Amino acid sequence: MDFSEDTFLRHLAPTSPFPFRIPVERAEGIYIYSSNGRRYTDMISGIGVSNIGHRHPSVVNAIKAQVDKHLHVMVYGEYIQSSSNMLAKKLTSLLPPTLDCVYLVNSGTEANEGALKLSKRLTGRTELVSFRNSYHGSTHGSMSVSGNESKKAAFRPLLPDVRFIAFNNIAELQEITTRTAAVIMETIQGDAGVRIPSKQFMKALRKRCDETGAVLILDEIQCGMGRTGTLFAFEQFDITPDILTIGKAFGGGLPIAAFISGHARMQQLSHDPMLGHITTLGGNPVCCASALSTLEVITTGNLLKDVERKGLLIQSLLAHAKIRAIRRTGLMLAIDFDTEERVQRIVTSALSDGVIGFWFLSHPYSFRLAPPLTITDDEIREACAVILKAIENS
Ligand SMILES: Cc1ncc(COP(=O)(O)O)c(C=O)c1O
């Protein structure tokens, strides 16, 4: 074992100057246990990943069973592997019939890269339309269609021919034209601080894409897998995307993501050029076994049905004069305060009392909560009491 900060800071590349640095010994359910004997309530699910808690027993068993059969045997797309067959069959059975073909990759950003490339291939067009303040990943293509300029400027030149329009603004949909290959949108904007579009907007978006022949990509990497109370958030807007991207919670704690579209569309990836979109470890069998088990857990019993009620419970418990606004869908919450500094104090104070909350990438005035969907009402009450104390003292 090595929980030394020295090793961490010396030999692991950083993403920010201020990492959380919890020395994680193990994790179970909604709790993370540190090597120095502390227990933390994970109210952010490792940023939208542990939707059924950490180390769900069914998922752990499925992983162990697959490990005993085989690990990687071949690059994605060549051999018939039961784990990816079963996962694709189950996943597509839960989706509209036009989303019946799955391309398995390793991370959310790769899912979006695949979706963007497929759109270009399908339309023969190059223009990509995205939304201000969106986040779609950190690789060059996904970053090109992400809306936060402060994170992008240092890495230009990025993809050309990308245009940004205002989120949830019907008038700006006119910017989508017959030149547009794809429109990419988070069904619920996550890192912009939980921005929820209107049903009217989503229907107008679908209509505009149909009129212009632009491919509609919905990115549910953060808001999918039950987070909003339905398996996928788009189900609540009565529209279906042409391509759906998923990741994060999809793998139940292992790295796997996917872009999903119709069978005929996906066939374009096999030719002109052949092998024009490939991945070595995409659809890794252990990750597939974990993802299948996770899907089964999410869609069995009352888990999804209870999401909205639990979200409402958190919202009702977090009543405090210092809160400016709460934006919420299901168990995905952004709690607005007056300053960035206050959010910082709340995050720090809750953490020192054993509750993990977080920030948003592109909205500094907000405190982020997205607990495992498996959290109980009593656990919600306990965590909210700590958060309220942090707010009171901030
Ligand atoms: C909406 C959305 N899309 C894409 C990504 C990128 O996923 P990954 O970090 O797995 O590449 C994220 C990650 O936060 C996300 O929230």
The ligand as an ORCA input file, in Angstrom:
! r2SCAN-3c Opt
* xyz 0 1
  C     -21.899     15.550    -20.614
  C     -20.530     14.960    -20.681
  N     -20.057     14.541    -21.858
  C     -18.832     13.989    -21.972
  C     -17.998     13.856    -20.880
  C     -16.634     13.233    -21.032
  O     -16.596     11.983    -20.461
  P     -15.192     11.306    -20.084
  O     -14.613     12.095    -18.947
  O     -15.522      9.902    -19.736
  O     -14.340     11.402    -21.307
  C     -18.451     14.279    -19.627
  C     -17.591     14.171    -18.442
  O     -17.769     14.832    -17.448
  C     -19.747     14.856    -19.523
  O     -20.225     15.293    -18.341
*
